[in-house]
Amino acid sequence: MSENSHFPDQTRLREEYDKYADVRFAIAKDIETQLEQALRNVPSRISIKARSKDFYSYYKKQLRFLRQAGGGAAAAITDLIGIRVVCPFIEDLPQVEAMIQETFEVIEVERKGSNQTFKEFGYQSTHFLVKIPTEITENRGYAGCDVAEIQIRTILQDAWAEVEHELVYKAEFTPFDEPLKRKLAAVNASLSLADIIFQEIKTYQRQLYGELAKRRDSFYKKIEEATDAQLVADALSCVEPPAGTPTDGTSTDGTSTDGTSTEPDLDTFGTSIDDLLLSALSAHNKNRFSEATALYSRILEMNPNNTIIALIYKHRGMAHFAQSQYGDAIDDFTLALEFDPDSYKAAYYRGIVRVVLQQYQGAIDDFTFSLKLHPYQSFCMFRRAQAYYHIGDLPQALADCEAALVLWPGSPSAETIKKFRSMLHAELKM
């Protein structure tokens, strides 16, 4: 018996590998497509990469497993078909994992790097070993294996894995020099920290956008309440419940229903502009307008840049509007435009206040200026149409109605605009 008889026969392995190579590649793409479908509703932009292991990588791994087995049976290679799912944020990972478990028959889950101590930094990834779906094997045929590996990482974890693979794993090199080890650990720690910081920023953005959306909705409801109430009620039949009605035990002027002042203790809030803005928006959305106004003013005292100043004046103007402090609202929207002359929303909001004050020509001027800055605002056109109606310019009011419907025929306000147009047709005897 030859002393080399226990060596793997590379020629035979190559023949076996090549026999199913095309099938494995096709199956990898099928699983990739299946994952894309399963993850299509994940809010973040997920990257999915499929590959079929090349022969030399497969053979080197075979030799490594044989050496580790010490003459016994080598472990099976389970990543001949590999799929990598790369997520922008840490928060995406659990959702992706859940979808994989719903979509595939999971045989094994391995969390690489989970056993590291807080002092250690290294490769981190979650590996799912899944059975190749029956419908795929029935369509493609046998692939020389019946499992595939799906790896899930963040973008930064993937970047580290790629570099580590080239510098350490692929080169079979572990640095002995302590400074070099520390440098590698520092890079990995920096990437891990960046992942955490990116997630914190994402979480903050979600909170901020949520508060902004609430503030915007309540503001628009207040507009419906305050502008053309009789016109909307009698002619358009679309009056909404007053948005200024407190729901949390406070009145719109920032006092509680039992008369207790709810003026904020500003020392209890964070000191950064971001913290103060989030607190201000939260107070604004809870109808604690005096508290919100004080917080907005606190931000202005911090001398931020012009863009932030314009934004804060715009928000504070909305808070004044919600309290029917129309003169203060106009002043703040005007200041917003001084610091940001391109703020079409500030011009639109100032026009709304002037409609409430029955300053219709001034409102028309504001709406016209807003549309000059941003011509594609169907609701601004509708508001200008209402202002034209009040000064008796019915043809121009009708023209703005028609333009608003052409611009956005499927908008939530389309039915309201159509009813107003019908009223104009009746008055013009068209």
SETI-110816 format. One record per residue (C-alpha): x, y, z; chain; residue in one letter. Coordinates in nm, 4 decimals. Layout:
BEGIN
- X,Y,Z,A,a .
...
% end
This chain:
BEGIN
- 0.0000,0.0000,0.0000,A,m .
- 0.1414,0.3387,-0.0987,A,s .
- 0.2220,0.5813,0.1798,A,e .
- 0.0295,0.8414,-0.0228,A,n .
- -0.2887,0.6341,-0.0485,A,s .
- -0.4551,0.8301,0.2327,A,h .
- -0.4021,1.1579,0.0471,A,f .
- -0.7110,1.3079,-0.1218,A,p .
- -0.7248,1.2463,-0.4955,A,d .
- -0.7361,1.6001,-0.6357,A,q .
- -0.8198,1.4804,-0.9867,A,t .
- -1.1198,1.2812,-0.8639,A,r .
- -1.2315,1.5674,-0.6407,A,l .
- -1.2021,1.8074,-0.9325,A,r .
- -1.4148,1.5848,-1.1516,A,e .
- -1.6758,1.5550,-0.8786,A,e .
- -1.6666,1.9305,-0.8198,A,y .
- -1.6998,2.0188,-1.1903,A,d .
- -1.9903,1.7789,-1.2377,A,k .
- -2.2210,1.9949,-1.0274,A,y .
- -2.0572,2.3377,-1.0579,A,a .
- -2.3127,2.4842,-1.2964,A,d .
- -2.6026,2.3511,-1.0900,A,v .
- -2.4593,2.5020,-0.7705,A,r .
- -2.4183,2.8411,-0.9363,A,f .
- -2.7793,2.8307,-1.0611,A,a .
- -2.9054,2.7285,-0.7163,A,i .
- -2.7068,3.0110,-0.5543,A,a .
- -2.8816,3.2612,-0.7823,A,k .
- -3.2205,3.1012,-0.7097,A,d .
- -3.1664,3.1373,-0.3347,A,i .
- -3.0493,3.4942,-0.3877,A,e .
- -3.3753,3.5700,-0.5716,A,t .
- -3.5772,3.3996,-0.2984,A,q .
- -3.4036,3.6108,-0.0342,A,l .
- -3.4630,3.9300,-0.2304,A,e .
- -3.8341,3.8491,-0.2336,A,q .
- -3.8392,3.7607,0.1372,A,a .
- -3.6553,4.0799,0.2365,A,l .
- -3.8269,4.3219,-0.0012,A,r .
- -4.0199,4.4884,0.2808,A,n .
- -3.7176,4.5548,0.5022,A,v .
- -3.6976,4.9368,0.5204,A,p .
- -3.3190,4.9510,0.4810,A,s .
- -3.1436,4.8822,0.1539,A,r .
- -3.0182,4.5255,0.1893,A,i .
- -2.7376,4.3924,-0.0319,A,s .
- -2.7442,4.0223,-0.1233,A,i .
- -2.4479,3.8485,-0.2846,A,k .
- -2.4515,3.4865,-0.4040,A,a .
- -2.1510,3.2740,-0.4910,A,r .
- -2.0528,2.9155,-0.5551,A,s .
- -1.7207,2.8248,-0.3918,A,k .
- -1.4393,2.7903,-0.6466,A,d .
- -1.2459,2.4644,-0.6600,A,f .
- -0.9171,2.5804,-0.5109,A,y .
- -1.0896,2.7371,-0.2108,A,s .
- -1.2868,2.4156,-0.1728,A,y .
- -0.9717,2.1984,-0.1988,A,y .
- -0.7718,2.4091,0.0499,A,k .
- -1.0571,2.3869,0.2957,A,k .
- -1.0716,2.0085,0.2398,A,q .
- -0.7022,1.9786,0.3261,A,l .
- -0.7437,2.1935,0.6341,A,r .
- -1.0311,1.9804,0.7600,A,f .
- -0.8300,1.6620,0.6974,A,l .
- -0.5385,1.8000,0.8967,A,r .
- -0.7696,1.8991,1.1827,A,q .
- -0.9276,1.5525,1.1774,A,a .
- -0.5831,1.3955,1.2350,A,g .
- -0.6449,1.1027,1.0076,A,g .
- -1.0122,1.0602,1.0950,A,g .
- -1.3122,1.1545,0.8893,A,a .
- -1.2952,1.5196,0.7832,A,a .
- -1.5869,1.7493,0.8509,A,a .
- -1.8228,1.8087,0.5614,A,a .
- -1.7859,2.1353,0.3711,A,i .
- -2.1184,2.3128,0.4019,A,t .
- -2.0539,2.6397,0.2215,A,d .
- -2.0184,2.5217,-0.1373,A,l .
- -2.3185,2.7480,-0.1934,A,i .
- -2.2900,3.0736,-0.0039,A,g .
- -2.5132,3.3765,0.0225,A,i .
- -2.4114,3.6945,0.2010,A,r .
- -2.6718,3.9392,0.3278,A,v .
- -2.5240,4.2804,0.4123,A,v .
- -2.7328,4.5268,0.6149,A,c .
- -2.6745,4.8992,0.6720,A,p .
- -2.7639,4.8973,1.0427,A,f .
- -2.7437,4.6704,1.3456,A,i .
- -3.1205,4.6962,1.3896,A,e .
- -3.1720,4.5257,1.0512,A,d .
- -3.0021,4.2020,1.1603,A,l .
- -3.2831,4.0552,1.3784,A,p .
- -3.5442,4.1271,1.1118,A,q .
- -3.3336,3.9600,0.8435,A,v .
- -3.2695,3.6608,1.0694,A,e .
- -3.6414,3.6220,1.1358,A,a .
- -3.7225,3.6309,0.7634,A,m .
- -3.4586,3.3668,0.6888,A,i .
- -3.6055,3.1385,0.9533,A,q .
- -3.9517,3.1868,0.8033,A,e .
- -3.8343,3.1270,0.4463,A,t .
- -3.5942,2.8335,0.4806,A,f .
- -3.5539,2.5150,0.6793,A,e .
- -3.2709,2.6113,0.9150,A,v .
- -3.0374,2.3312,1.0154,A,i .
- -2.7872,2.5273,1.2232,A,e .
- -2.7178,2.8818,1.3433,A,v .
- -2.3677,2.9958,1.4346,A,e .
- -2.2948,3.3396,1.5726,A,r .
- -1.9325,3.4118,1.4955,A,k .
- -1.7594,3.6278,1.7527,A,g .
- -2.0359,3.5894,2.0131,A,s .
- -1.7979,3.4209,2.2584,A,n .
- -1.5486,3.7066,2.2566,A,q .
- -1.4984,3.9033,2.5762,A,t .
- -1.5409,4.2816,2.5905,A,f .
- -1.1618,4.3070,2.5538,A,k .
- -1.1555,4.1137,2.2268,A,e .
- -1.2376,4.2227,1.8759,A,f .
- -1.2616,3.9932,1.5778,A,g .
- -1.4805,3.8635,1.2995,A,y .
- -1.8516,3.8984,1.3726,A,q .
- -2.1258,3.7463,1.1629,A,s .
- -2.4279,3.5201,1.1908,A,t .
- -2.4172,3.2073,0.9751,A,h .
- -2.7316,3.0117,0.8903,A,f .
- -2.6987,2.6629,0.7474,A,l .
- -3.0185,2.6037,0.5506,A,v .
- -3.1546,2.3162,0.3473,A,k .
- -3.1772,2.3917,-0.0232,A,i .
- -3.5526,2.4244,-0.0885,A,p .
- -3.7095,2.1194,-0.2508,A,t .
- -3.8666,2.3225,-0.5304,A,e .
- -3.5208,2.4467,-0.6305,A,i .
- -3.3559,2.1019,-0.6326,A,t .
- -3.6506,1.9603,-0.8271,A,e .
- -3.6017,2.2311,-1.0870,A,n .
- -3.2189,2.2378,-1.0968,A,r .
- -3.1253,1.8846,-1.0005,A,g .
- -2.8712,1.7546,-0.7497,A,y .
- -2.5893,1.9977,-0.6660,A,a .
- -2.3404,1.7698,-0.4921,A,g .
- -2.4670,1.9114,-0.1626,A,c .
- -2.8039,1.9667,-0.0012,A,d .
- -2.7308,2.2729,0.2149,A,v .
- -2.6335,2.6361,0.1657,A,a .
- -2.4783,2.8883,0.4013,A,e .
- -2.6332,3.2312,0.4498,A,i .
- -2.4164,3.4902,0.6258,A,q .
- -2.5641,3.8057,0.7772,A,i .
- -2.3516,4.1106,0.8588,A,r .
- -2.3612,4.4872,0.8715,A,t .
- -2.1736,4.6832,0.6065,A,i .
- -1.8881,4.7525,0.8491,A,l .
- -1.8732,4.3921,0.9696,A,q .
- -1.8514,4.2883,0.6061,A,d .
- -1.5710,4.5379,0.5401,A,a .
- -1.3719,4.3982,0.8335,A,w .
- -1.4355,4.0388,0.7234,A,a .
- -1.3106,4.1114,0.3726,A,e .
- -0.9904,4.2753,0.4936,A,v .
- -0.9292,4.0148,0.7642,A,e .
- -0.9776,3.7397,0.5064,A,h .
- -0.7089,3.8893,0.2830,A,e .
- -0.4615,3.9802,0.5579,A,l .
- -0.4966,3.6896,0.7974,A,v .
- -0.7167,3.3995,0.6908,A,y .
- -0.6260,3.3737,0.3228,A,k .
- -0.2592,3.4396,0.3879,A,a .
- -0.2611,3.1995,0.6850,A,e .
- -0.0773,3.4660,0.8801,A,f .
- -0.1273,3.5661,1.2403,A,t .
- 0.0765,3.8714,1.3354,A,p .
- 0.3218,3.8178,1.6190,A,f .
- 0.4193,4.1801,1.6601,A,d .
- 0.2197,4.3248,1.9512,A,e .
- 0.1932,4.6773,1.8041,A,p .
- 0.0544,4.5270,1.4830,A,l .
- -0.1943,4.3178,1.6792,A,k .
- -0.3048,4.6269,1.8650,A,r .
- -0.3477,4.8167,1.5385,A,k .
- -0.5709,4.5433,1.3965,A,l .
- -0.7721,4.5311,1.7177,A,a .
- -0.8048,4.9111,1.7163,A,a .
- -0.9349,4.9115,1.3592,A,v .
- -1.1916,4.6460,1.4433,A,n .
- -1.2936,4.8300,1.7588,A,a .
- -1.3370,5.1493,1.5577,A,s .
- -1.5608,4.9725,1.3083,A,l .
- -1.7671,4.8177,1.5878,A,s .
- -1.8053,5.1575,1.7539,A,l .
- -1.9006,5.3141,1.4201,A,a .
- -2.1731,5.0497,1.3794,A,d .
- -2.3113,5.1410,1.7218,A,i .
- -2.2967,5.5153,1.6509,A,i .
- -2.4650,5.4742,1.3119,A,f .
- -2.7446,5.2827,1.4842,A,q .
- -2.7832,5.5536,1.7492,A,e .
- -2.8089,5.8179,1.4752,A,i .
- -3.0653,5.6061,1.2902,A,k .
- -3.2718,5.5669,1.6078,A,t .
- -3.2545,5.9419,1.6720,A,y .
- -3.3614,6.0164,1.3139,A,q .
- -3.6603,5.7849,1.3501,A,r .
- -3.7689,5.9631,1.6676,A,q .
- -3.7158,6.3038,1.5092,A,l .
- -3.9045,6.2188,1.1892,A,y .
- -4.1858,6.0674,1.3946,A,g .
- -4.2231,6.3858,1.5969,A,e .
- -4.1978,6.5984,1.2806,A,l .
- -4.4738,6.3947,1.1162,A,a .
- -4.7020,6.4371,1.4186,A,k .
- -4.6285,6.8094,1.4312,A,r .
- -4.6983,6.8465,1.0586,A,r .
- -5.0307,6.6591,1.0797,A,d .
- -5.1544,6.8623,1.3754,A,s .
- -5.0468,7.1836,1.2031,A,f .
- -5.2408,7.1014,0.8870,A,y .
- -5.5483,7.0136,1.0917,A,k .
- -5.5202,7.3485,1.2624,A,k .
- -5.5079,7.5097,0.9184,A,i .
- -5.8334,7.3363,0.8239,A,e .
- -5.9883,7.4570,1.1472,A,e .
- -5.8691,7.8139,1.1153,A,a .
- -5.8998,7.8874,0.7425,A,t .
- -6.2277,7.9266,0.5584,A,d .
- -6.4180,7.7290,0.8209,A,a .
- -6.7556,7.8413,0.6935,A,q .
- -6.6541,7.7931,0.3292,A,l .
- -6.5307,7.4418,0.3985,A,v .
- -6.8312,7.3527,0.6122,A,a .
- -7.1031,7.4805,0.3828,A,d .
- -6.9542,7.4436,0.0366,A,a .
- -6.7024,7.1630,0.0692,A,l .
- -6.8416,6.9522,0.3580,A,s .
- -6.4947,6.8594,0.4779,A,c .
- -6.4510,7.0227,0.8185,A,v .
- -6.2222,6.8199,1.0454,A,e .
- -6.2407,6.8151,1.4268,A,p .
- -6.0421,7.1008,1.5817,A,p .
- -5.6799,6.9998,1.6153,A,a .
- -5.6134,7.2358,1.9022,A,g .
- -5.8282,7.0372,2.1448,A,t .
- -5.5957,6.9165,2.4208,A,p .
- -5.5789,6.5428,2.4773,A,t .
- -5.3186,6.5218,2.7508,A,d .
- -5.4573,6.7412,3.0290,A,g .
- -5.3080,7.0671,2.9008,A,t .
- -5.4575,7.3638,2.7232,A,s .
- -5.3081,7.5046,2.4063,A,t .
- -5.1397,7.7846,2.5985,A,d .
- -4.9258,7.5392,2.7919,A,g .
- -5.1151,7.5357,3.1199,A,t .
- -5.2685,7.2255,3.2695,A,s .
- -5.6454,7.1965,3.2953,A,t .
- -5.6255,7.2565,3.6707,A,d .
- -5.4499,7.5899,3.6115,A,g .
- -5.1017,7.4713,3.7009,A,t .
- -4.8262,7.6144,3.4824,A,s .
- -4.6357,7.3694,3.2677,A,t .
- -4.3437,7.6009,3.1929,A,e .
- -4.0410,7.3783,3.1347,A,p .
- -3.7420,7.3467,3.3575,A,d .
- -3.4837,7.3844,3.0808,A,l .
- -3.2103,7.2362,3.2979,A,d .
- -3.3826,6.8967,3.2752,A,t .
- -3.3262,6.8740,2.9000,A,f .
- -3.0090,6.7784,2.7154,A,g .
- -2.7706,7.0534,2.6199,A,t .
- -2.7206,6.9686,2.2519,A,s .
- -2.9303,7.1205,1.9748,A,i .
- -3.0443,6.7727,1.8727,A,d .
- -3.1664,6.6926,2.2242,A,d .
- -3.3431,7.0261,2.2606,A,l .
- -3.5094,6.9985,1.9192,A,l .
- -3.6414,6.6492,1.9914,A,l .
- -3.7735,6.7665,2.3301,A,s .
- -3.9305,7.0737,2.1709,A,a .
- -4.1059,6.8702,1.9024,A,l .
- -4.2300,6.6218,2.1605,A,s .
- -4.3740,6.9035,2.3741,A,a .
- -4.5212,7.0639,2.0603,A,h .
- -4.6979,6.7403,1.9652,A,n .
- -4.8438,6.7090,2.3156,A,k .
- -4.9938,7.0597,2.2883,A,n .
- -4.7524,7.1946,2.5505,A,r .
- -4.6882,7.4973,2.3339,A,f .
- -4.5336,7.7278,2.5936,A,s .
- -4.2790,7.4575,2.6734,A,e .
- -4.2101,7.4025,2.3035,A,a .
- -4.1705,7.7756,2.2410,A,t .
- -3.9258,7.8091,2.5317,A,a .
- -3.7192,7.5199,2.3987,A,l .
- -3.7143,7.6631,2.0459,A,y .
- -3.5987,7.9950,2.1919,A,s .
- -3.3290,7.8161,2.3900,A,r .
- -3.1931,7.6707,2.0655,A,i .
- -3.1876,8.0143,1.9027,A,l .
- -2.9834,8.1463,2.1975,A,e .
- -2.7134,7.8902,2.1117,A,m .
- -2.6324,8.0842,1.7897,A,n .
- -2.6569,7.7933,1.5446,A,p .
- -2.5969,7.8356,1.1719,A,n .
- -2.8485,8.0092,0.9472,A,n .
- -3.0081,7.6875,0.8232,A,t .
- -3.0875,7.5765,1.1782,A,i .
- -3.2031,7.9256,1.2783,A,i .
- -3.4500,7.9278,0.9862,A,a .
- -3.5768,7.5826,1.0791,A,l .
- -3.6313,7.6781,1.4438,A,i .
- -3.8114,8.0012,1.3568,A,y .
- -4.0387,7.7983,1.1306,A,k .
- -4.1207,7.5504,1.4088,A,h .
- -4.1699,7.8263,1.6647,A,r .
- -4.3996,8.0021,1.4201,A,g .
- -4.6095,7.6866,1.4024,A,m .
- -4.6302,7.6779,1.7822,A,a .
- -4.7464,8.0409,1.7849,A,h .
- -5.0028,7.9597,1.5152,A,f .
- -5.1352,7.6671,1.7204,A,a .
- -5.1979,7.9112,2.0066,A,q .
- -5.3676,8.1603,1.7714,A,s .
- -5.0800,8.4030,1.8292,A,q .
- -5.0942,8.5071,1.4667,A,y .
- -4.8778,8.8190,1.4839,A,g .
- -4.5938,8.6253,1.6498,A,d .
- -4.6373,8.3479,1.3935,A,a .
- -4.6012,8.5936,1.1030,A,i .
- -4.2919,8.7441,1.2666,A,d .
- -4.1276,8.4008,1.3029,A,d .
- -4.2096,8.2883,0.9491,A,f .
- -4.0704,8.6191,0.8209,A,t .
- -3.7498,8.5649,1.0187,A,l .
- -3.7278,8.2114,0.8808,A,a .
- -3.7341,8.3571,0.5296,A,l .
- -3.4672,8.6126,0.6193,A,e .
- -3.2295,8.3387,0.7282,A,f .
- -3.3327,8.1008,0.4481,A,d .
- -3.4722,8.2928,0.1466,A,p .
- -3.5468,7.9597,-0.0269,A,d .
- -3.7804,7.8334,0.2468,A,s .
- -4.0953,7.7862,0.0416,A,y .
- -4.2703,7.6294,0.3408,A,k .
- -4.2145,7.9394,0.5559,A,a .
- -4.3696,8.1507,0.2789,A,a .
- -4.6640,7.9097,0.2530,A,y .
- -4.7168,7.9070,0.6303,A,y .
- -4.7076,8.2873,0.6458,A,r .
- -4.9698,8.2941,0.3717,A,g .
- -5.1890,8.0615,0.5788,A,i .
- -5.1708,8.2965,0.8770,A,v .
- -5.2655,8.5907,0.6559,A,r .
- -5.5681,8.3979,0.5287,A,v .
- -5.6764,8.3494,0.8907,A,v .
- -5.6365,8.7250,0.9435,A,l .
- -5.8349,8.7815,0.6208,A,q .
- -5.5358,8.9555,0.4640,A,q .
- -5.6099,8.7843,0.1361,A,y .
- -5.3918,8.9868,-0.0981,A,q .
- -5.0927,8.9384,0.1331,A,g .
- -5.1716,8.5679,0.1452,A,a .
- -5.1828,8.5515,-0.2358,A,i .
- -4.8429,8.7213,-0.2494,A,d .
- -4.6993,8.4669,-0.0043,A,d .
- -4.8466,8.1694,-0.1881,A,f .
- -4.7182,8.3073,-0.5188,A,t .
- -4.3694,8.3488,-0.3712,A,f .
- -4.3804,7.9943,-0.2296,A,s .
- -4.4819,7.8589,-0.5703,A,l .
- -4.2011,8.0548,-0.7348,A,k .
- -3.9561,7.8752,-0.5046,A,l .
- -4.1248,7.5359,-0.5498,A,h .
- -4.3813,7.5285,-0.8341,A,p .
- -4.5060,7.1750,-0.7649,A,y .
- -4.7245,7.2318,-0.4567,A,q .
- -5.0823,7.1370,-0.5350,A,s .
- -5.2153,7.2316,-0.1931,A,f .
- -5.0459,7.5734,-0.2064,A,c .
- -5.2264,7.6286,-0.5365,A,m .
- -5.5539,7.5293,-0.3717,A,f .
- -5.4976,7.7706,-0.0830,A,r .
- -5.4211,8.0489,-0.3296,A,r .
- -5.7410,7.9571,-0.5144,A,a .
- -5.9369,8.0057,-0.1905,A,q .
- -5.7694,8.3440,-0.1347,A,a .
- -5.8565,8.4500,-0.4894,A,y .
- -6.2165,8.3461,-0.4198,A,y .
- -6.2290,8.5821,-0.1215,A,h .
- -6.1171,8.8822,-0.3257,A,i .
- -6.3714,8.7950,-0.5953,A,g .
- -6.1295,8.6716,-0.8631,A,d .
- -6.3221,8.3555,-0.9450,A,l .
- -6.1535,8.2822,-1.2824,A,p .
- -5.8086,8.2835,-1.1195,A,q .
- -5.9413,8.0712,-0.8340,A,a .
- -6.0701,7.8192,-1.0882,A,l .
- -5.7397,7.8224,-1.2767,A,a .
- -5.5508,7.7385,-0.9576,A,d .
- -5.7961,7.4568,-0.8797,A,c .
- -5.7480,7.3076,-1.2232,A,e .
- -5.3675,7.3367,-1.1947,A,a .
- -5.3691,7.1690,-0.8525,A,a .
- -5.5691,6.8735,-0.9871,A,l .
- -5.3460,6.8367,-1.2926,A,v .
- -5.0368,6.8398,-1.0722,A,l .
- -5.1577,6.5752,-0.8265,A,w .
- -5.4930,6.4222,-0.9252,A,p .
- -5.4631,6.1401,-0.6735,A,g .
- -5.3738,6.3510,-0.3700,A,s .
- -5.5662,6.3074,-0.0427,A,p .
- -5.7028,6.6596,-0.1007,A,s .
- -5.8255,6.5923,-0.4544,A,a .
- -6.1891,6.5405,-0.3558,A,e .
- -6.1878,6.8625,-0.1527,A,t .
- -6.0427,7.0545,-0.4464,A,i .
- -6.2990,6.9021,-0.6852,A,k .
- -6.5864,7.0111,-0.4594,A,k .
- -6.4448,7.3618,-0.4450,A,f .
- -6.4119,7.3601,-0.8240,A,r .
- -6.7772,7.2543,-0.8554,A,s .
- -6.8784,7.5476,-0.6339,A,m .
- -6.6783,7.7844,-0.8564,A,l .
- -6.8442,7.6381,-1.1674,A,h .
- -7.1840,7.7045,-1.0108,A,a .
- -7.1005,8.0631,-0.9229,A,e .
- -6.9503,8.1257,-1.2679,A,l .
- -7.2575,7.9554,-1.4213,A,k .
- -7.0366,7.7210,-1.6245,A,m .
% end
